[in-house]
């Protein structure tokens, strides 16, 4: 319970809450009702408004793995951000 209280007192949570739509807020309210700290933490890590620099190494590696970035586990945070951003930019060019 203390971890939940700590998480919702963070400025990051406040910012993400303000930038969330009604559906996202409803989901967070359910997580809070269930005292699902892991779910809340996951929501905060994967929120669409979080930019790459704010993401954890774990999250960046998960993204890099999905994008099939070679040797992603050996890259530094800055290298991961650069590779992911480049892939996303190239994907947008192809689809847009």
Biopython code that builds the backbone (N, CA, C, O; Angstrom):
import numpy as np
from Bio.PDB.StructureBuilder import StructureBuilder

atoms = [
    (1, "UNK", "N", (0.818, -1.189, 0.000)),
    (1, "UNK", "CA", (0.000, 0.000, 0.000)),
    (1, "UNK", "C", (0.868, 1.261, 0.000)),
    (1, "UNK", "O", (0.542, 2.247, -0.661)),
    (2, "UNK", "N", (1.963, 1.221, 0.738)),
    (2, "UNK", "CA", (2.844, 2.398, 0.783)),
    (2, "UNK", "C", (3.464, 2.689, -0.575)),
    (2, "UNK", "O", (3.659, 3.845, -0.950)),
    (3, "UNK", "N", (3.769, 1.629, -1.300)),
    (3, "UNK", "CA", (4.344, 1.842, -2.635)),
    (3, "UNK", "C", (3.340, 2.526, -3.547)),
    (3, "UNK", "O", (3.707, 3.381, -4.353)),
    (4, "UNK", "N", (2.084, 2.156, -3.422)),
    (4, "UNK", "CA", (1.035, 2.799, -4.225)),
    (4, "UNK", "C", (0.942, 4.280, -3.857)),
    (4, "UNK", "O", (0.896, 5.143, -4.733)),
    (5, "UNK", "N", (0.916, 4.562, -2.567)),
    (5, "UNK", "CA", (0.830, 5.947, -2.108)),
    (5, "UNK", "C", (2.026, 6.758, -2.591)),
    (5, "UNK", "O", (1.888, 7.908, -3.009)),
    (6, "UNK", "N", (3.192, 6.145, -2.527)),
    (6, "UNK", "CA", (4.399, 6.829, -3.003)),
    (6, "UNK", "C", (4.306, 7.096, -4.509)),
    (6, "UNK", "O", (4.622, 8.192, -4.970)),
    (7, "UNK", "N", (3.876, 6.101, -5.258)),
    (7, "UNK", "CA", (3.801, 6.245, -6.722)),
    (7, "UNK", "C", (2.852, 7.363, -7.126)),
    (7, "UNK", "O", (3.167, 8.149, -8.019)),
    (8, "UNK", "N", (1.688, 7.442, -6.476)),
    (8, "UNK", "CA", (0.725, 8.471, -6.879)),
    (8, "UNK", "C", (1.097, 9.858, -6.353)),
    (8, "UNK", "O", (0.501, 10.856, -6.756)),
    (9, "UNK", "N", (2.082, 9.920, -5.455)),
    (9, "UNK", "CA", (2.528, 11.228, -4.977)),
    (9, "UNK", "C", (3.646, 11.806, -5.845)),
    (9, "UNK", "O", (4.049, 12.953, -5.654)),
    (10, "UNK", "N", (4.141, 11.027, -6.784)),
    (10, "UNK", "CA", (5.230, 11.487, -7.651)),
    (10, "UNK", "C", (4.736, 12.524, -8.660)),
    (10, "UNK", "O", (3.614, 12.421, -9.157)),
    (11, "UNK", "N", (5.567, 13.521, -8.963)),
    (11, "UNK", "CA", (5.197, 14.493, -9.997)),
    (11, "UNK", "C", (4.948, 13.822, -11.355)),
    (11, "UNK", "O", (4.114, 14.288, -12.131)),
    (12, "UNK", "N", (5.660, 12.746, -11.640)),
    (12, "UNK", "CA", (5.466, 12.027, -12.898)),
    (12, "UNK", "C", (4.046, 11.482, -12.991)),
    (12, "UNK", "O", (3.410, 11.595, -14.039)),
    (13, "UNK", "N", (3.539, 10.893, -11.907)),
    (13, "UNK", "CA", (2.172, 10.377, -11.917)),
    (13, "UNK", "C", (1.189, 11.510, -12.181)),
    (13, "UNK", "O", (0.267, 11.361, -12.982)),
    (14, "UNK", "N", (1.382, 12.624, -11.519)),
    (14, "UNK", "CA", (0.492, 13.776, -11.695)),
    (14, "UNK", "C", (0.473, 14.233, -13.151)),
    (14, "UNK", "O", (-0.591, 14.511, -13.705)),
    (15, "UNK", "N", (1.645, 14.310, -13.763)),
    (15, "UNK", "CA", (1.730, 14.725, -15.170)),
    (15, "UNK", "C", (1.040, 13.721, -16.087)),
    (15, "UNK", "O", (0.292, 14.107, -16.985)),
    (16, "UNK", "N", (1.293, 12.431, -15.860)),
    (16, "UNK", "CA", (0.683, 11.398, -16.697)),
    (16, "UNK", "C", (-0.832, 11.381, -16.535)),
    (16, "UNK", "O", (-1.561, 11.182, -17.506)),
    (17, "UNK", "N", (-1.304, 11.589, -15.316)),
    (17, "UNK", "CA", (-2.747, 11.628, -15.060)),
    (17, "UNK", "C", (-3.384, 12.758, -15.852)),
    (17, "UNK", "O", (-4.428, 12.575, -16.478)),
    (18, "UNK", "N", (-2.750, 13.933, -15.822)),
    (18, "UNK", "CA", (-3.289, 15.098, -16.529)),
    (18, "UNK", "C", (-3.293, 14.880, -18.044)),
    (18, "UNK", "O", (-4.162, 15.402, -18.742)),
    (19, "UNK", "N", (-2.338, 14.120, -18.549)),
    (19, "UNK", "CA", (-2.214, 13.899, -19.981)),
    (19, "UNK", "C", (-2.972, 12.658, -20.456)),
    (19, "UNK", "O", (-2.899, 12.298, -21.631)),
    (20, "UNK", "N", (-3.693, 12.009, -19.554)),
    (20, "UNK", "CA", (-4.431, 10.792, -19.894)),
    (20, "UNK", "C", (-5.842, 11.104, -20.355)),
    (20, "UNK", "O", (-6.442, 12.103, -19.957)),
    (21, "UNK", "N", (-6.354, 10.228, -21.201)),
    (21, "UNK", "CA", (-7.745, 10.355, -21.627)),
    (21, "UNK", "C", (-8.651, 9.647, -20.610)),
    (21, "UNK", "O", (-8.160, 9.054, -19.649)),
    (22, "UNK", "N", (-9.933, 9.709, -20.816)),
    (22, "UNK", "CA", (-10.912, 9.140, -19.880)),
    (22, "UNK", "C", (-10.714, 7.638, -19.707)),
    (22, "UNK", "O", (-10.805, 7.122, -18.593)),
    (23, "UNK", "N", (-10.446, 6.945, -20.794)),
    (23, "UNK", "CA", (-10.245, 5.493, -20.733)),
    (23, "UNK", "C", (-9.022, 5.139, -19.892)),
    (23, "UNK", "O", (-9.077, 4.219, -19.075)),
    (24, "UNK", "N", (-7.922, 5.862, -20.085)),
    (24, "UNK", "CA", (-6.711, 5.610, -19.313)),
    (24, "UNK", "C", (-6.941, 5.900, -17.829)),
    (24, "UNK", "O", (-6.479, 5.152, -16.967)),
    (25, "UNK", "N", (-7.655, 6.986, -17.536)),
    (25, "UNK", "CA", (-7.934, 7.327, -16.140)),
    (25, "UNK", "C", (-8.800, 6.257, -15.477)),
    (25, "UNK", "O", (-8.583, 5.916, -14.314)),
    (26, "UNK", "N", (-9.765, 5.735, -16.202)),
    (26, "UNK", "CA", (-10.618, 4.676, -15.679)),
    (26, "UNK", "C", (-9.791, 3.432, -15.355)),
    (26, "UNK", "O", (-9.999, 2.786, -14.328)),
    (27, "UNK", "N", (-8.856, 3.109, -16.238)),
    (27, "UNK", "CA", (-7.982, 1.961, -16.027)),
    (27, "UNK", "C", (-7.136, 2.160, -14.766)),
    (27, "UNK", "O", (-6.992, 1.239, -13.963)),
    (28, "UNK", "N", (-6.580, 3.354, -14.593)),
    (28, "UNK", "CA", (-5.755, 3.641, -13.417)),
    (28, "UNK", "C", (-6.595, 3.566, -12.146)),
    (28, "UNK", "O", (-6.126, 3.062, -11.126)),
    (29, "UNK", "N", (-7.804, 4.050, -12.196)),
    (29, "UNK", "CA", (-8.684, 3.972, -11.028)),
    (29, "UNK", "C", (-8.933, 2.519, -10.633)),
    (29, "UNK", "O", (-8.992, 2.198, -9.446)),
    (30, "UNK", "N", (-9.078, 1.644, -11.622)),
    (30, "UNK", "CA", (-9.244, 0.212, -11.330)),
    (30, "UNK", "C", (-7.979, -0.353, -10.694)),
    (30, "UNK", "O", (-8.050, -1.108, -9.724)),
    (31, "UNK", "N", (-6.820, 0.013, -11.242)),
    (31, "UNK", "CA", (-5.556, -0.451, -10.668)),
    (31, "UNK", "C", (-5.424, -0.009, -9.216)),
    (31, "UNK", "O", (-4.987, -0.781, -8.362)),
    (32, "UNK", "N", (-5.797, 1.219, -8.945)),
    (32, "UNK", "CA", (-5.720, 1.736, -7.576)),
    (32, "UNK", "C", (-6.699, 0.995, -6.668)),
    (32, "UNK", "O", (-6.369, 0.684, -5.524)),
    (33, "UNK", "N", (-7.882, 0.716, -7.162)),
    (33, "UNK", "CA", (-8.869, -0.027, -6.384)),
    (33, "UNK", "C", (-8.409, -1.443, -6.070)),
    (33, "UNK", "O", (-8.691, -1.968, -4.993)),
    (34, "UNK", "N", (-7.712, -2.052, -6.995)),
    (34, "UNK", "CA", (-7.191, -3.402, -6.803)),
    (34, "UNK", "C", (-5.856, -3.402, -6.064)),
    (34, "UNK", "O", (-5.311, -4.466, -5.770)),
    (35, "UNK", "N", (-5.324, -2.213, -5.762)),
    (35, "UNK", "CA", (-3.969, -2.031, -5.208)),
    (35, "UNK", "C", (-2.944, -2.828, -6.013)),
    (35, "UNK", "O", (-2.108, -3.539, -5.455)),
    (36, "UNK", "N", (-3.028, -2.693, -7.326)),
    (36, "UNK", "CA", (-2.131, -3.385, -8.254)),
    (36, "UNK", "C", (-0.939, -2.484, -8.556)),
    (36, "UNK", "O", (-0.947, -1.739, -9.536)),
    (37, "UNK", "N", (0.080, -2.558, -7.711)),
    (37, "UNK", "CA", (1.260, -1.711, -7.876)),
    (37, "UNK", "C", (1.983, -2.027, -9.177)),
    (37, "UNK", "O", (2.411, -1.114, -9.883)),
    (38, "UNK", "N", (2.123, -3.296, -9.498)),
    (38, "UNK", "CA", (2.822, -3.667, -10.745)),
    (38, "UNK", "C", (2.104, -3.111, -11.972)),
    (38, "UNK", "O", (2.739, -2.619, -12.905)),
    (39, "UNK", "N", (0.793, -3.194, -11.958)),
    (39, "UNK", "CA", (0.018, -2.649, -13.068)),
    (39, "UNK", "C", (0.181, -1.146, -13.180)),
    (39, "UNK", "O", (0.305, -0.610, -14.281)),
    (40, "UNK", "N", (0.180, -0.461, -12.034)),
    (40, "UNK", "CA", (0.360, 0.989, -12.027)),
    (40, "UNK", "C", (1.750, 1.361, -12.536)),
    (40, "UNK", "O", (1.907, 2.297, -13.321)),
    (41, "UNK", "N", (2.739, 0.626, -12.085)),
    (41, "UNK", "CA", (4.118, 0.871, -12.531)),
    (41, "UNK", "C", (4.234, 0.657, -14.045)),
    (41, "UNK", "O", (4.879, 1.443, -14.739)),
    (42, "UNK", "N", (3.608, -0.404, -14.545)),
    (42, "UNK", "CA", (3.621, -0.692, -15.981)),
    (42, "UNK", "C", (2.934, 0.430, -16.758)),
    (42, "UNK", "O", (3.422, 0.851, -17.806)),
    (43, "UNK", "N", (1.798, 0.913, -16.243)),
    (43, "UNK", "CA", (1.080, 2.010, -16.895)),
    (43, "UNK", "C", (1.962, 3.250, -16.974)),
    (43, "UNK", "O", (1.989, 3.936, -17.996)),
    (44, "UNK", "N", (2.678, 3.534, -15.900)),
    (44, "UNK", "CA", (3.544, 4.716, -15.887)),
    (44, "UNK", "C", (4.717, 4.547, -16.859)),
    (44, "UNK", "O", (5.121, 5.507, -17.516)),
    (45, "UNK", "N", (5.263, 3.328, -16.950)),
    (45, "UNK", "CA", (6.408, 3.101, -17.841)),
    (45, "UNK", "C", (6.030, 3.176, -19.307)),
    (45, "UNK", "O", (6.834, 3.594, -20.140)),
    (46, "UNK", "N", (4.810, 2.774, -19.624)),
    (46, "UNK", "CA", (4.421, 2.659, -21.032)),
    (46, "UNK", "C", (3.456, 3.747, -21.494)),
    (46, "UNK", "O", (2.927, 3.672, -22.603)),
    (47, "UNK", "N", (3.228, 4.734, -20.676)),
    (47, "UNK", "CA", (2.299, 5.811, -21.040)),
    (47, "UNK", "C", (2.771, 6.471, -22.340)),
    (47, "UNK", "O", (3.963, 6.730, -22.503)),
    (48, "UNK", "N", (1.850, 6.743, -23.258)),
    (48, "UNK", "CA", (2.237, 7.316, -24.554)),
    (48, "UNK", "C", (2.950, 8.663, -24.477)),
    (48, "UNK", "O", (3.693, 9.010, -25.396)),
    (49, "UNK", "N", (2.748, 9.419, -23.419)),
    (49, "UNK", "CA", (3.373, 10.746, -23.350)),
    (49, "UNK", "C", (4.802, 10.702, -22.812)),
    (49, "UNK", "O", (5.483, 11.727, -22.797)),
    (50, "UNK", "N", (5.262, 9.538, -22.373)),
    (50, "UNK", "CA", (6.643, 9.412, -21.894)),
    (50, "UNK", "C", (7.566, 9.370, -23.107)),
    (50, "UNK", "O", (7.394, 8.536, -23.995)),
    (51, "UNK", "N", (8.539, 10.266, -23.141)),
    (51, "UNK", "CA", (9.470, 10.224, -24.269)),
    (51, "UNK", "C", (10.586, 9.220, -23.968)),
    (51, "UNK", "O", (10.716, 8.748, -22.838)),
    (52, "UNK", "N", (11.371, 8.904, -24.966)),
    (52, "UNK", "CA", (12.380, 7.859, -24.834)),
    (52, "UNK", "C", (13.380, 8.144, -23.716)),
    (52, "UNK", "O", (13.807, 7.215, -23.031)),
    (53, "UNK", "N", (13.758, 9.387, -23.518)),
    (53, "UNK", "CA", (14.731, 9.729, -22.483)),
    (53, "UNK", "C", (14.229, 9.467, -21.080)),
    (53, "UNK", "O", (15.030, 9.296, -20.161)),
    (54, "UNK", "N", (12.927, 9.432, -20.897)),
    (54, "UNK", "CA", (12.350, 9.184, -19.580)),
    (54, "UNK", "C", (12.132, 7.698, -19.303)),
    (54, "UNK", "O", (11.864, 7.312, -18.165)),
    (55, "UNK", "N", (12.243, 6.878, -20.319)),
    (55, "UNK", "CA", (11.987, 5.449, -20.158)),
    (55, "UNK", "C", (13.178, 4.765, -19.496)),
    (55, "UNK", "O", (14.319, 5.209, -19.629)),
    (56, "UNK", "N", (12.896, 3.686, -18.786)),
    (56, "UNK", "CA", (13.945, 2.915, -18.123)),
    (56, "UNK", "C", (14.708, 2.081, -19.155)),
    (56, "UNK", "O", (14.253, 1.889, -20.282)),
    (57, "UNK", "N", (15.873, 1.596, -18.742)),
    (57, "UNK", "CA", (16.654, 0.728, -19.629)),
    (57, "UNK", "C", (15.857, -0.532, -19.970)),
    (57, "UNK", "O", (15.902, -1.011, -21.103)),
    (58, "UNK", "N", (15.136, -1.060, -18.999)),
    (58, "UNK", "CA", (14.337, -2.260, -19.244)),
    (58, "UNK", "C", (13.314, -2.012, -20.352)),
    (58, "UNK", "O", (13.161, -2.824, -21.264)),
    (59, "UNK", "N", (12.629, -0.899, -20.262)),
    (59, "UNK", "CA", (11.622, -0.572, -21.270)),
    (59, "UNK", "C", (12.266, -0.332, -22.629)),
    (59, "UNK", "O", (11.753, -0.787, -23.652)),
    (60, "UNK", "N", (13.385, 0.380, -22.641)),
    (60, "UNK", "CA", (14.087, 0.635, -23.905)),
    (60, "UNK", "C", (14.547, -0.676, -24.541)),
    (60, "UNK", "O", (14.463, -0.844, -25.757)),
    (61, "UNK", "N", (15.028, -1.595, -23.721)),
    (61, "UNK", "CA", (15.463, -2.891, -24.264)),
    (61, "UNK", "C", (14.284, -3.694, -24.805)),
    (61, "UNK", "O", (14.417, -4.395, -25.808)),
    (62, "UNK", "N", (13.139, -3.597, -24.148)),
    (62, "UNK", "CA", (11.945, -4.282, -24.656)),
    (62, "UNK", "C", (11.547, -3.722, -26.021)),
    (62, "UNK", "O", (11.195, -4.475, -26.929)),
    (63, "UNK", "N", (11.604, -2.414, -26.158)),
    (63, "UNK", "CA", (11.274, -1.775, -27.432)),
    (63, "UNK", "C", (12.280, -2.189, -28.497)),
    (63, "UNK", "O", (11.905, -2.531, -29.619)),
    (64, "UNK", "N", (13.566, -2.156, -28.136)),
    (64, "UNK", "CA", (14.624, -2.517, -29.086)),
    (64, "UNK", "C", (14.486, -3.968, -29.535)),
    (64, "UNK", "O", (14.716, -4.286, -30.701)),
    (65, "UNK", "N", (14.115, -4.837, -28.614)),
    (65, "UNK", "CA", (13.919, -6.241, -28.970)),
    (65, "UNK", "C", (12.773, -6.387, -29.963)),
    (65, "UNK", "O", (12.887, -7.125, -30.941)),
    (66, "UNK", "N", (11.662, -5.681, -29.714)),
    (66, "UNK", "CA", (10.518, -5.732, -30.643)),
    (66, "UNK", "C", (10.896, -5.190, -32.010)),
    (66, "UNK", "O", (10.374, -5.645, -33.028)),
    (67, "UNK", "N", (11.805, -4.216, -32.039)),
    (67, "UNK", "CA", (12.220, -3.621, -33.312)),
    (67, "UNK", "C", (13.377, -4.374, -33.953)),
    (67, "UNK", "O", (13.875, -3.964, -35.001)),
    (68, "UNK", "N", (13.810, -5.464, -33.341)),
    (68, "UNK", "CA", (14.910, -6.306, -33.850)),
    (68, "UNK", "C", (16.201, -5.524, -34.039)),
    (68, "UNK", "O", (16.871, -5.660, -35.063)),
    (69, "UNK", "N", (16.548, -4.708, -33.058)),
    (69, "UNK", "CA", (17.803, -3.950, -33.103)),
    (69, "UNK", "C", (18.932, -4.891, -32.681)),
    (69, "UNK", "O", (18.887, -5.507, -31.616)),
    (70, "UNK", "N", (19.936, -4.985, -33.540)),
    (70, "UNK", "CA", (21.060, -5.894, -33.339)),
    (70, "UNK", "C", (21.854, -5.498, -32.092)),
    (70, "UNK", "O", (22.165, -4.323, -31.896)),
    (71, "UNK", "N", (22.179, -6.481, -31.254)),
    (71, "UNK", "CA", (22.960, -6.292, -30.025)),
    (71, "UNK", "C", (22.374, -5.237, -29.088)),
    (71, "UNK", "O", (23.114, -4.508, -28.428)),
    (72, "UNK", "N", (21.059, -5.160, -29.035)),
    (72, "UNK", "CA", (20.420, -4.128, -28.213)),
    (72, "UNK", "C", (20.830, -4.226, -26.741)),
    (72, "UNK", "O", (20.897, -3.208, -26.052)),
    (73, "UNK", "N", (21.103, -5.431, -26.256)),
    (73, "UNK", "CA", (21.425, -5.603, -24.839)),
    (73, "UNK", "C", (22.799, -5.043, -24.475)),
    (73, "UNK", "O", (23.097, -4.855, -23.295)),
    (74, "UNK", "N", (23.619, -4.781, -25.457)),
    (74, "UNK", "CA", (24.958, -4.242, -25.198)),
    (74, "UNK", "C", (25.037, -2.726, -25.376)),
    (74, "UNK", "O", (26.074, -2.121, -25.105)),
    (75, "UNK", "N", (23.959, -2.122, -25.822)),
    (75, "UNK", "CA", (23.969, -0.691, -26.090)),
    (75, "UNK", "C", (23.728, 0.117, -24.817)),
    (75, "UNK", "O", (23.048, -0.339, -23.898)),
    (76, "UNK", "N", (24.291, 1.316, -24.777)),
    (76, "UNK", "CA", (24.041, 2.229, -23.673)),
    (76, "UNK", "C", (22.658, 2.853, -23.850)),
    (76, "UNK", "O", (22.016, 2.682, -24.887)),
    (77, "UNK", "N", (22.219, 3.560, -22.850)),
    (77, "UNK", "CA", (20.902, 4.190, -22.931)),
    (77, "UNK", "C", (20.839, 5.173, -24.093)),
    (77, "UNK", "O", (19.857, 5.193, -24.835)),
    (78, "UNK", "N", (21.866, 5.978, -24.256)),
    (78, "UNK", "CA", (21.876, 6.946, -25.358)),
    (78, "UNK", "C", (21.886, 6.252, -26.716)),
    (78, "UNK", "O", (21.217, 6.697, -27.649)),
    (79, "UNK", "N", (22.641, 5.167, -26.826)),
    (79, "UNK", "CA", (22.671, 4.421, -28.081)),
    (79, "UNK", "C", (21.312, 3.787, -28.378)),
    (79, "UNK", "O", (20.854, 3.792, -29.520)),
    (80, "UNK", "N", (20.670, 3.242, -27.339)),
    (80, "UNK", "CA", (19.342, 2.665, -27.523)),
    (80, "UNK", "C", (18.347, 3.720, -27.981)),
    (80, "UNK", "O", (17.576, 3.494, -28.914)),
    (81, "UNK", "N", (18.365, 4.861, -27.327)),
    (81, "UNK", "CA", (17.458, 5.950, -27.695)),
    (81, "UNK", "C", (17.672, 6.352, -29.140)),
    (81, "UNK", "O", (16.716, 6.540, -29.892)),
    (82, "UNK", "N", (18.923, 6.482, -29.521)),
    (82, "UNK", "CA", (19.256, 6.871, -30.888)),
    (82, "UNK", "C", (18.765, 5.843, -31.907)),
    (82, "UNK", "O", (18.165, 6.204, -32.920)),
    (83, "UNK", "N", (19.021, 4.566, -31.634)),
    (83, "UNK", "CA", (18.599, 3.496, -32.549)),
    (83, "UNK", "C", (17.077, 3.415, -32.656)),
    (83, "UNK", "O", (16.530, 3.296, -33.752)),
    (84, "UNK", "N", (16.400, 3.480, -31.511)),
    (84, "UNK", "CA", (14.938, 3.396, -31.505)),
    (84, "UNK", "C", (14.339, 4.588, -32.242)),
    (84, "UNK", "O", (13.428, 4.429, -33.054)),
    (85, "UNK", "N", (14.850, 5.772, -31.958)),
    (85, "UNK", "CA", (14.338, 6.982, -32.611)),
    (85, "UNK", "C", (14.544, 6.903, -34.120)),
    (85, "UNK", "O", (13.665, 7.296, -34.888)),
    (86, "UNK", "N", (15.687, 6.401, -34.546)),
    (86, "UNK", "CA", (15.975, 6.263, -35.974)),
    (86, "UNK", "C", (15.008, 5.274, -36.623)),
    (86, "UNK", "O", (14.501, 5.523, -37.716)),
    (87, "UNK", "N", (14.756, 4.159, -35.952)),
    (87, "UNK", "CA", (13.813, 3.171, -36.478)),
    (87, "UNK", "C", (12.408, 3.760, -36.583)),
    (87, "UNK", "O", (11.718, 3.561, -37.583)),
    (88, "UNK", "N", (11.988, 4.489, -35.541)),
    (88, "UNK", "CA", (10.656, 5.078, -35.555)),
    (88, "UNK", "C", (10.542, 6.119, -36.653)),
    (88, "UNK", "O", (9.507, 6.216, -37.312)),
    (89, "UNK", "N", (11.593, 6.898, -36.855)),
    (89, "UNK", "CA", (11.609, 7.900, -37.910)),
    (89, "UNK", "C", (11.488, 7.245, -39.283)),
    (89, "UNK", "O", (10.724, 7.703, -40.132)),
    (90, "UNK", "N", (12.246, 6.171, -39.495)),
    (90, "UNK", "CA", (12.198, 5.445, -40.767)),
    (90, "UNK", "C", (10.829, 4.800, -40.989)),
    (90, "UNK", "O", (10.319, 4.788, -42.109)),
    (91, "UNK", "N", (10.241, 4.266, -39.921)),
    (91, "UNK", "CA", (8.901, 3.667, -40.029)),
    (91, "UNK", "C", (7.856, 4.709, -40.405)),
    (91, "UNK", "O", (6.961, 4.435, -41.204)),
    (92, "UNK", "N", (7.968, 5.908, -39.830)),
    (92, "UNK", "CA", (7.036, 6.981, -40.154)),
    (92, "UNK", "C", (7.177, 7.427, -41.602)),
    (92, "UNK", "O", (6.182, 7.751, -42.250)),
    (93, "UNK", "N", (8.399, 7.447, -42.113)),
    (93, "UNK", "CA", (8.610, 7.815, -43.505)),
    (93, "UNK", "C", (7.954, 6.805, -44.439)),
    (93, "UNK", "O", (7.355, 7.176, -45.449)),
    (94, "UNK", "N", (8.073, 5.519, -44.092)),
    (94, "UNK", "CA", (7.510, 4.461, -44.939)),
    (94, "UNK", "C", (5.984, 4.465, -44.914)),
    (94, "UNK", "O", (5.344, 4.223, -45.937)),
    (95, "UNK", "N", (5.403, 4.740, -43.748)),
    (95, "UNK", "CA", (3.946, 4.681, -43.620)),
    (95, "UNK", "C", (3.275, 6.021, -43.877)),
    (95, "UNK", "O", (2.095, 6.072, -44.221)),
    (96, "UNK", "N", (4.021, 7.101, -43.711)),
    (96, "UNK", "CA", (3.405, 8.425, -43.814)),
    (96, "UNK", "C", (3.682, 9.054, -45.089)),
    (96, "UNK", "O", (3.235, 10.174, -45.334)),
]
sb = StructureBuilder()
sb.init_structure("model")
sb.init_model(0)
sb.init_chain("A")
sb.init_seg("    ")
for serial, (resi, resn, name, xyz) in enumerate(atoms, 1):
    if name == "N":
        sb.init_residue(resn, " ", resi, " ")
    sb.init_atom(name, np.array(xyz, "f"), 0.0, 1.0, " ", f" {name:<3s}", serial, name[0])
structure = sb.get_structure()
